[in-house]
Amino acid sequence: MSRSLDSRGDSRSDARGRRARAEGPAPALSAGAALLGAVAASAGALSAWPIYEIPRVWLIAGLAWAAGIGIVWLGARLRWGALTLVALLAAFVLGIVPLAVPGALATGGPLPPALARGLGDALAAVALGWKQLLTLTLPVASYQATLVPYTVVVFAATAMLAWLALRGGRIAPFAAVPALAPVAFGVVFGASRVSEPLGLGPFSIPAPRELAAWVVVCVAGALWVAWSSGISRRAALRLGRRSTIDGDAASAGGRRRPRAIRAASALLTVLVAGGVGLAVVPLVDDERAVPRDRVDPELVVANQTSPFAGYRGWKRDAAFDAPVFSVSAPSGGELPGRLRMAVLDAYDGVDFFVSPGAAGLFTRFPSGDPGDRQTTVHLAFADAYDGIWLPISPPLAEPPRFSGPRADALADAFYVNRTTGAAIAVPEGAGVAAGDAFTASMGLGAEEELTAEPASADALIDLEAMPELGHWLAAQQLPDTAEGLSEAVERLRERGYLSHSLTDGEGERAWFDALEAQYGSTFVTSAGGHSIARIEQLFEQLNDQERAAGDTRDTRALVAGIGDDEQFAAAAALLARAMGYDSRVVLGVRLGDAEEDGVPGVPACAEECTGANLAAWVEVSGADGAWIPIDASPQVEIPPSALDRGEQLPEFPTLPEEHDADEADPPAGATSDTNDRSDDPAEDALWALWPILRVVGLSLLALLLLALPICFLPVAKRIRRRRRRRAAADEVRALGAWDELVDGYADSGRRPRANAGRRDAADELGAPAGNRIAATVDRAVYAREGIDPGDVDELWRLVDEALAARRAELGWWGRLRSRFSLHSLIPGHRVWRSRMRAGRRRTVSGGSRMGRGAEHGTAH
């Protein structure tokens, strides 16, 4: 009996909740939702403070809270339905630039283009900002669009919190879940180091900021759950108390008991939350594991300066004789001929670098594939090296066994590029350091000769962009074959001369002193870099010297190209591509006897490798796909000679850098299109507007994609209506008409009780001819003879007229709101139809029309 009473009480409570939602959110729920949202936003700002460390974090928290709570409350109050989501998106688009991308408005230019660019950056940061946050050094302040992810989290969390809370009933307690999101944002994207311990007399509280944020939001969530879960029952009890006799002390005492029990349970919930927090406090360390520590290796590689660009740094006095790493064979076996470090396969006109995409993918290395000739190598890093690249000789038979104080971190951060055979170690986003070491089974790397045909019949570079290289290659009259490429690189080396610096001043003498003592070399100035401008300068020297030498067969007269491994390896790689071969630049060391296994000027190392041993060479691949190493270091014995004594091109330190800058920016190159546009002011204006129009177009496209789910609602309802009207069975068509009537009124804000029969539901809806519609549907379901198709058509006509009359009552705004309403599409709003259909299924299982009629009578 008590269970039946509780069931009826719950039904009445649900009915009152639906009527309350139709009238608007209750003041108590609105105030509670606003308070919970304020606590969540404040705790989230406290948690996110170490990421940004600017007061704007609190401004964003306050405005995002006010906008999220306010728009959802207005939507519930005015019954906007799905248009509430549109209003939220509009508020986000209007406020995101001045709030989260302030730098876009500080450029000083015209306001509309600045807003358009800022909006484009903000919309992109919604999807990509998290990756930027994980790769930037903290604090990031308001750099670029890094505030956008935080704004999105606070705004979306408060809006979702308000939507769940204002619905009331059994859904309201779940509003405590999104309240945790702002605090979780600070944990996920924050630093691994927590706040300093707080001393309270003899006690010390570790991580006080993080602990305070979590305790505040968890206690607020627990209080919300305890309060909101009983709000409907408390309202029912208040209504019941008003209808009882004031003097009935026993009944009153019985009603106070549940209140005391609920208050005690709420207090217990708070105490449990606080107790858990206090129990966790001693376990909190100065460091914590955060996603920032789980670094994406591709991002680390992309953020590194090209190691090829820093090649000359190893030839300075400070690093020339400094130990970089030691290498040995623990088992007394043979060492590989080369150890490869960085493998750079892409060229952008300025630098060789690791290509993005699949070719530059670094993955973990759980197991290897040992080759026929393997050896065990042990490497220990010294003070002069702190990069991410590990010297190896592929293939690796198994993962390296790291040793040293950071062995576990290095093993966990070891990655291999299976395409190029390069390996990196990026513990905490950094590289190896002095004291790190590893032992690995490596391939011996037997030297092979290039014999394959070119990989492509056409040049793999644009020779028009490098005319000096093209002229020199044409003058050599060599075929595009393996022999032709080998001869071209050999001529390039013979006609070059090694030089590591522009001057022989202090700090740049060690390399020259070594060459002078061994080969009697002469110092010649040489600019660094390997941009197109620098390589073109190298080939220009060769071309001028060859033209001045004429038909001479004396190779000593053709020596003119000045540079080191950086320029000559880049030049050899570009020559290979000009002849149809794939190429890449490799930095590493040669192992073995300093003279026999090295090249003049860049000796090999046997046990200890220094900056003097660091070399660069080229790997070339033809049609067979095999990569063959080719040395490109210039000779050191024959200095260049100027055949025309009266003409010598000056080489200033600033000239190559200026060329690099020009060549690095393709749009800066003068073309016929640029000249044409400068003659037509109208066309110049259109080209100036193009970046703005592009950003505006992309922004509108993003908004359109966001609005597509909302715009699909009327289409989905039309499809549903057509399916119901065209059902095969007349009985199903009649039931579809009734469902269409109920859904149409539900979208307009009016729904019957969940346990009402069809005639009672028609009375509650107030639909024109509602009783006739209900009677016709009942006859279709329960009558022995069924229903005629003509009666079903008439039923649909009555339903159409009833819905048209209802829409006429709503006005323009109400019709628009009902068209985009989700009420008829959410399963929770279709309980009434589900119960009626369940009754019909039970009736059909009875086996007769008479049985269905009897059950129908019972239901009514």
N, C-alpha and C positions, 0 to 999 in steps of 0.2 A: 504493500500500500504506500509506504513512504517512498519507494522507488518510483511509483507512478506519479506521486505528487511532485517529486523532484523533476521528473521528465516534463510534467506540465509546466512547472516553474521555469525550467530551462527554455521551453518553447515560448512562454510568455516573455522571458528575458530576451530571447533572440528577436522576437517580434518588436519589442520595445527598442532594441538596438537598431533594427532596420528603420524604424520610424525616426529614431534619433539621427541616423545618417541622412535620411531624406530631409530632415529639418536643418542639418548642419552639425558640425562637431560640437560636442559638449564643452562648456567653458573649462571644466576641470581637466578634461583630456587635453585641450589646447594649451592650458598653462603648464601641465605636466610635460607635454612634448617639447614646449619651448625651453623649459628648465633642463630637461635631459639633453637636448641639443646644445644648449649653452655649455653644459658641463663637458660634453664630448668634444666640442670645438676648442674649449680652453685647454683641456688635457692634451688634445692633439697638437695645439700650438706649443705647449710645453715640451712635448716629445720631439717635435720637429725643429725646435730652436737650434740644436747643434748643427743641423744641416745648413741653415741659412744665416743665423745670427744677425738678423736685421729686424727692426720693429715692424716691418711690413707683414711679417708672419702673423702678428696679432690682429692687424687690420684686415687681412684676408680672412682669418678665422671669424671675426665679428661680422663682416659683410656677407660672407658665404653662409653663415648661420642665419642671418636675418633674411636673406633672399630665399634660401631653401625652405625655411619654416614658413615664411610669409606667403610665398607663392602656393605651396601645397595647402595651407590653411584657406586661402582665398578660393582655390580650386574646389576644396571640399565644401566651403560655405556657399559658393555660387553654383556648385554642381557642374563644373567644367568637364568632368570625365577625362577622356584622353587628351583634351586640349590643355590640361595641366602640364603634360609632358612637353607640349609645344611651347608653353610659356616658360618652362624651365630652360629649354634649349635656347630660346630667344634671350633670356636673361644672361645665360652663360656667354653667348656670342657678343652681346652688348658690353658686358663688363670684364671679359677676360683680358683684353689688351691693356686698359688703364690699370687694372688691378694686378695682373700677373706678368705682364710684359712691359714694364715701365720704360725700358730702354728704347722701345720702338717710338715713343713719343718725345724722347730727349735728343733726337738727331738734329732738331732745328729746321728741318725741311717742311714742306707743305703737309698739312694734317691728313688729308684723305689718303695720299700714298703711304704715309707712315702707319695709319690705321690698317690699311690693306695688307702691308707687309707684316705688321704685328699679328694680325688675325691669321695669316697663313702660317706663321711660325707657331702660334698657339695651337692651331688645329693639328699641326704636325707633331707638336710636343705631347698632345693627348695620347698618341700611340707610341712615340719614340722617346719621350722625355725621361722615362724610367731608366733607359740605358745610359743616357747622358748623366743622370744623377749618380749612377753606379760607377762611372769612370772618371768623374771630376774629383779633384781634391777638395775636401771640406775645409771651411765653409764655402758654399757657392754664392751666397748673397743673392742678388737679383740678376745674375749672369744669364744673358740671352733669355730663354724661356723655361728656365729650371723651376720657376715658381708654379708653372701650370699644373704639373702632377699633384702637388699639394692642394692647389685650389680645387681641382676636380674631385679629389678624395673628400675634402671637407664639405663641398657643396653637395655632392652626390650622397654622402653619408647622412647629412642633416635632412635632405629631401626625402630619402628613403625612410629615415627614422620617423619623420612627421607623417608620411603616408601610412605607415603601419600603425602608429599610435592613434591617429585621428579616426581610423576605421573602427576602433573600439572592439568590444567582444573578445573572442579568444585570440584574435590576431595581435592586439595591442601589446602584449608582453614581449613579442618578438622584436619590438623596436629597440630592445637593448642590444641586439646583435650588431646592426650597423653603427651603433654608438662606439664600438671598439675600433672601427676602421681608422679614424684619424690618429689614434695612439699607435696602432700597428704600423702606420705609414712611417712614423719616426723610427720605429725599431727596424723595419725592413731596409730603409734607405739610409739609416744613420751610420755612424762610425762604430768600429768594434770596441773602442775605449769608452767606458761609461763615465758618468760624472764622479767627481772626487767625493770620498766618504764624508759624511756629516757627523761631527762629534757632538754628543749630548751628554756632558759630564763624563762618567766612566764608560758610556756606551758609544758605539760607532755604527752608523747606518750606512752601508755601502750603497752606491748608485742611488742617491736620494731623489734626483730628478726623475729618473725612469720609474723608480718605485712609486713615487707620489702620483705620477700620471696614471699608472695602472691601477693603483688602489682607489683613486678618486673615481675613475670611470667604472671600475668593477662594483664599487659600493653603490654608485648612482644607478647602475644597471640592475643590481639586486633589489634596491628599493623600488625601482620602477616596476619590476616584475611582480614583487609582492603587492604593490598598490594597485596596478592596473589589472591584474588577474582577478581581483575581487570587486571591481567597481560596479559591474552589473548586478552582482548579488547584493551588494550593499544598498544599491538603489531600490531593489525589490524589497529588501528588509525594511527600509525606511517607509516604503509605501504600505507594507503590511503593518508596521507599528502604528501608523496613523489610523488604521481601521480597527485596531484592537481596543479593548477596554483599558483605560488608563490605570485602573486599580488592580489589574491582573499582575501582581508582582511576580508570580511564579513564571508566567510566560515571558515577562520582561527579563527576568534573570536568565531564562533559557536562551534569550536572544543575545544577551551580553556575552555569554560564554563563547560563541563562535568568534565574536569580535576580539576577545582576549586571546583566543587561540591564534587567530591570524596575526595579531600584533606580535605575539611571541614568536611566531614562525618568521616574520619579517626581521625581528631583532636577531634571531638565530642566524638567518641568512647573512646579515651584515657581519656578525661576529665570526662566522665561518670564513667569509671573504677576507676580513682583516687577519684572522689567524693564519690562513694560507699565505698571505703576504708576509707576515712576520716569520713564518717558517722558512720561506724562500730566501729571505734577506741574507742569512749566513751563507747561503750557497752562491750568492752573486759574487763574481770575481771582477777584477779590474778590466778584463777583456771579455767579450762575448762574440759568438759566431754570427755574422750577418752576411747577407748576400753580397755585400761589397767585397768581402774576402774571397768569394767564389768568382774569380775573375774569368771573363771570356778571353781566351788566348788570342783570338783574332783582333779583339779591341786593343789588347796590350801591344801586339805587333804593329797595328796600324798607328798607335800613338807614339811609337818609337821613332826617333830620327833615323833616317836611312843610315845603316852602318857603313855603307860605301861612301857616303858624303863625309864621314869622319875618318876616312882611311889615313889621311896625312897626319892626324893627331898621334898615331902610333909611331911616326917617324920623328917627332919632336924629341929633344934631349931628355925630357922628363920620363918618357915612356920607351925610348929606343932600347935602352939596356935594362929596363925594369922587368922582372919576371911576371909573366902573365899566367902561365900554368905549367905544371910539370907533367910529363907523360912517361909511362913505363909499361912494360909487359911483365906482370907478376909471375907468370909461368915460364919466363925466359924465352917466350916465342918471338916471332917476327912482328914488327910494328907496321901498320898500314903506311902506304906511300903518302897519303894526304889525309888531313882531318878537315872536314868541311864544317863551317860555322853557318854564316848567313848565306842563303840561296835566294837571289833576287831575280825574278823572272819578268817583271813589268817595267816599262819605261814611259814616263810622261813628258819627256823633253827636258826635264831638269834633273830627276833622280831615277836610279834603278831602285825598285822596292818590291815587296811581296805583293803579288796581285790579290785583289779581293775575290770573293766567290769561292767556288769549289777548288780551284787551283791553289788557293791560299788557306785552305782549311787545315787547322791543327786539331788533332784528336788525341785521346788517350791511347796508350800503347800497352795493352794487357799482355800481348804475346807477339813474338816475332817469327820471321821465316829465315832460318839460318841458311847461308849459302854454302857453296862447296869449300871455300877457303875462309875460315874464321880464325880470329885471334882474340885474346883477352887483353884489354887495355885499361890501365888505371890512370885517371887524371885528377890532379889536385890543383885548385885555383889559388892564385896568389893575390897580393894587394892591388896589382895593376889592372885587374879585370873585375867588372861588376855588371856585365851585360846579361841579356836573357838567352843568348845563343850558346848552345853546348857543342863543343868540337866532337864530331863523331865521323865514322867512316861506314856508311850503310853498305849492306843491310845489318840491322841489329838482330841478333838471335833471340834476345829476351830483353825485358825492361832493365835499365841500369840499376845497379845496387848502390844507392847513395850512402855516404858516410859523413860524419861531421855533426856539429850541433843542430843542424837543421835537416837532418836526413829525412825525417817523416814528411816535413813540409815540402821538400824538394820532390820526393817520390809522388806526393799527391798533386803536384803542380807540373808534372812532366808531360809534354805533348810532342807529337811527331807529325810532320806534314808528309803524308804517304806519297804525295805526288813528287815533291822535290827532294825528299830525304833529309830535310832539315829538322833539327830538334831544338826545343826551348824548355826552359824551366822558369816559371813565373810565380814563385811563392809570394802571396800577398800583393800580386801585381808587379813585383820587382824581379830582379834576376839573381844570379849566383853571386857570392861574395867570397872573400878570403876565408879559408878554412873549410869550404865546401869541397867535396870530392865524390867521385863515382867510379865504379868499375863496370865494364860492359863488354860483351862479346860482339866484336865488330867484324865487318868484312875487310879483307886485305886490300881491296880496290885495285886490281891489276890494271895497268895502263893499256889502253887500246888505241888503235888508229881509226880515224874517220874514213869510212869506205862507202857509206850509203849515199844514194842520190838525194837531191834537195827535197825537203818536205813539201814545197810549193813551187810550181812553175813560175810564179810571179814573185816579185820582191815583197817582203813582209814589212817594209817601211816605205814612207813617202819620200822618194829620192828628190822630188822637187823642193821639199823642205830642207834638204841637205845637199845643195849643189856641189860643194867642194868634195864631199865624200863620193858623190856620183862621178865627178870628173876624174878623181884619182883612180877609182875602180875601173872606169872605162879606159884610162891610159895604160893600165896594167895588161889589158887584153888577155884576161884569164877566163877560162870556161867556168860555168856555174856547176862545178862538180866538186867532189870531196878533195881531189888533188888541187883544183883551182883555189878553193877556200884555204887550204893549208898553205899554199904558196903565197896567197895574199896576206895572211897573218904573218908569215915569216918575213916577207918584205917590209911589212909595217914595223916589225920589231927591229930589223936591221937598219932601217932609216930613222929610227927614233933614238933618243938619248935620255938617260934617266936623270931626273931632277925632282926632289921632293919639296922644294920651297921656292918662294919668290926671292928671298935674300939669304945670305949666309951669316946673318947676325947672331946675336946671343940667343940661345935656346934652340937654334936650328943648325948646329954645327956637327952633331954627332954622326949623322948619316954620311955627311960629306967627308969628314975626317976618315971614316972607315973606308970609303971608296978611294979616296986619295992615297991612303996608305997601301991599299991592295992593288989598285989598277992605275994609279997616277991620274985620276979623273980630274977634269976641269969643271969648276962650278958654272952652271948656266941657269939663269932665272926661269922659273916655271910657275904659271898660275894654277890654282887648284880648280876643283869642280869638274863635272862631267855632263854639263848641259849641252844642248845642241850647239849653242854658240861656242862653247869651249871645244867641242869635238870638231866643229867646222874650222876653228882657228888652227887646230892641229893639222887637219888635211890641207888647209890653205898654205901652211908652211911647207908641207911636202910637195904640193903642186907648184908653188913658186920656185922651190929649189930644183925640181925636175925640169921645169921650163928653162931655168938659167943654166943647168948642166947640159942641156941638149941631148946629143946621142951618146954621151959618154957611157962606158961600161964600168967605170970605177965606182963601186958602191959607196966608197967613202965620200964621194962628192954629193951623194944623194941624202946624207944624214942631215935632217933639219927639224924633225918633229920632237918637241921637248915636252916631257911629262913623266909620269910614273905609272904604276899599275892602275891607278884610278882612271886616267885618261885612256890608256892603251887597252885595258880590258873592256871599257865601254866602247871604244872604237872597233875592237875586234868583234864584239857582240853585234854591233850595228852592221858591220861588213857581212857577217854571217846572214843576218836577216835580209840584207840587200841582195844576197845570192840565193835566197829561198830557204835557208835553214833556220830552224828555231834555235834560240840561244838564251842563255841566262848567265848572270855574273855570280861568281862564288867567292866568298871571303873565307880564308882558312890559313893553314900552315902546311908546309911540306915537311915530312919527317925523314930522317936519315942523316947522312954525312952532309956537313954544311956546304961543301963545294960541289960534290958529285951529284947530290940529289936536289940541290937548290938551283937557282938561276943567279947570274951575276947581279949583285946589288940586293938580292932578297935571299939570304941563305936559308937552308933547312935547319931544323933543330932536332936534337936526339933525345935529350932528357929534360931540359928547361927551355921553354919557348918565351921569347921576349917580343917587344914591339918591332924589333928589327926583322923578326921572322914572319910577321903577318904579311900575307900575300893575297893577291886577287888574280883569278884566272877566269876563263870562259868555258862553259859547257855547251856543246853544240849537238843538235839532234836532227837527223835526216828522216827519210821516208820510213826507215825501219824502227823509229821510236827510241833507239838507244842513245844515251847521253854520253858524249865523249869529251873529256877535259882537254883543253888547248891552252898552253901558256901564251901570254901576250906581253910579258915584261920587256921593256926596251933594253938595248945593249948599253954598256957603260965604258967601252974602251975607245971608241972613235968619237970625238966631240964634233958638233956641227961646225961647218965652215960657211961663211957668207961669200958666195961666188961674186955677187955684185956688191963691192965694198961701199958704194955710195948709197945703198938702199937697205935699211933695216927697220922693221916695224917695231915701234916702242911697245913695251908691255908694262902697263901700269896696274897696280893691284885692284883699282876700282873698275877697270874696264870689263873684266869677265863678269863681275857681279851685275853690272848694268845690262850686259847681254843676257845673263841668266834671267833677270827680271822680265825683260822684253819677251824672251822666248817662252817663258813659263805661262804667259797669259795670252792664249791664242786670239781672243777678241781684240787684243791691242794691235795685231798685225794689220797693216794697211791693205785693203783689197779694193777692187773696182766697185763693189757694192757700197763700201763706205764713202768713196768719192762721189758716187751717184747720189747718195742720200744727202751729202753736204750741199749739193747743188739744188736740192728741192726742199725748201723749209717745211712744206706740208708733210712730206714723207718723213723728215726728221722728227716732226712732232709726233707722228704716229709711232715711230720706233721708240721715242721716249716714253710713250704711254704703254708700250707693250708689256714691260714688267708689271705695271700696275694692273692692267687688264688680265694678265696671266694669274696674278695672285687672287684677284677678285673672282675670276672664273673658277679657280681651284677651290676657293672658299665656298662659292655657291654650290659647286658640285658636292663638296663635303656635307653641306647643309641638306642638299637634296637626298643624299644617301641616308642621312640621319632621319629625314622625314618620311622615307619610303615606307617603313613599317606602319606609320600612322595613316598615311594616304591609302594603304591597302585595306583598312578597316571597312569602308563602304563597299569595296569590291568583294571582300569576304562575305559580308552580309547579303549582298545581291546573289552571290553564288549559292549560299545556303538557302535563300528564299526560292530560287529556281529549282534547286534539288528537291525541296519539299513539295512544291507545286506539281512537279513532274514525276512524282513517285509512281511506281507501277500499280500498287494495290490502292483501291479507293479508301480503305480503312487507314492506310498509312498517310494518304493525302489529307484526310480529315484531321488526323493527329498533327500533321505538319502545319495545317492552318491554325490549330489551337496554339502550337508552339510559337508560330510566327506572331500571333496576337500577344502572348505573354512576353516574348522577347522584345517586341516593339514597345510595349508599355514599360518594361524594365529599363530599356535604354532611355526612356523619357523620365525616369525617376519614380515610377509607380510599380510596385510588385505586390502580389497577394501573399497571404500567410503560407508557410511551408506545408501545413497540414490541412489546408482548405480543399474542399471538393471543387469541381469545375464551376458549379452554379454559384457557390459561395465566392470563389475566386473572381467570377464575372461581376458579381455585385461589388466586390472590393475594388476592382479595376474601374468600374463605372463606364465600361465600354458600351457604345450604342448597340442595341440588339445583342447584348452580351449573354442573356439567358437563352435566347434562341440559338446562338453559336454553341454554348455549352451543351444544350439539349441535343443538338445535331451531332456533336462529337460523341456524346455518350451513346447515342443511338448507333453510330458507326462502330463503336467498340463493343457494346453489350447486346445489341438486338440480334435476334436469331436470323432474321432475313438480311442483315447487313445494311448497306446504304447504296443508293443509285449514284452513278457518276454525275448526273445533273444536280443532285442535291449537294455533292461535293463542290461543284463549280459555284453554286449559289453560296455555299459556306465561305469559299475564298472571296467572293464578292463582298460579303458582309464584313469579313476581316479587313479587306482593303479599305472599306468605307470607315470602319471603326478606327483604323490607324490614321487615315487621312484626317478624321475629326480630331484625333488626339494631337496630331502635328499642328493643326490649325490653332489649337489652344496654346501651344507653346510659344509662338512667335518665332521671329527669324533666329535669334540667338539660341533659343531652346531647341529648334530643329537642327541647327548646326552641332550643338552639343550632343544631341541624341544620335546624330549620324556617326560621330566619332566615339561614342561611348563604348566601353568595354564590358558593361554589365552583362549583356546577353552572351558574351563569349567566355566569361570566366566561369569555370565549373562551380565555384562556390555559390553563384547566383542562380543555379539551375537545380537546386535541391527539390523544389516543388515538382518539376517535371520528372525528375528521377524517381521520386516516390510514386507518382501516378503511373509511370511506366512499370515500376516494380510491381504495383498492384495488378496491372494488366497482365504481366508475365505470370504472376501467381494464378490469375483467373484462367488464362489459357491452359495452364497445367492441370486445371480441374477437369478438363475434358468436355465441357458442354457450354452452350450459350446460356442456359438457364443458371448454371453455376456462376457464370460471370455476372449475370444480373443479380443474383443473390448477394454476391460479394460487393457489387456496386452499391446495393442498398445498404449493406452494412457500413461501407465506407462513408456513405453520406449520413 
